[in-house]
């Protein structure tokens, strides 16, 4: 029976860990370059704070009665 080569196994684990880390950093960099999700686009009246400050939502001053 052959003896296990622990040095080779350790090196393979280290290489796999390094590859995973590089892929994670690459994905993070891509997310940073991509615009955020469509619902959070600048200028979107639902999410844009500046537009909410310009045009506050209309709220009736007194409740209305039906009937």
C-alpha positions, 0 to 999 in steps of 0.5 A, spaced: 500 500 500 502 506 498 503 512 503 499 518 503 503 524 500 500 529 505 504 535 502 501 534 495 494 534 498 496 540 502 498 544 496 492 542 492 488 545 498 492 551 498 491 552 491 483 551 491 483 556 497 487 561 493 483 560 486 476 561 490 479 567 494 481 570 487 474 568 484 471 572 490 475 578 489 473 578 481 466 577 483 466 583 488 470 587 483 465 586 477 459 588 482 462 594 484 463 596 476 456 594 475 450 599 476 446 597 482 439 593 481 434 596 477 430 599 483 435 603 486 437 607 480 439 614 481 433 619 479 428 613 480 422 617 484 421 612 489 428 611 491 431 618 490 432 622 496 433 628 492 426 628 488 423 626 495 425 633 498 423 637 492 416 633 491 414 631 498 408 626 497 401 629 498 398 628 504 391 631 506 391 635 511 384 633 514 381 626 513 376 626 508 369 623 509 365 618 504 358 619 504 
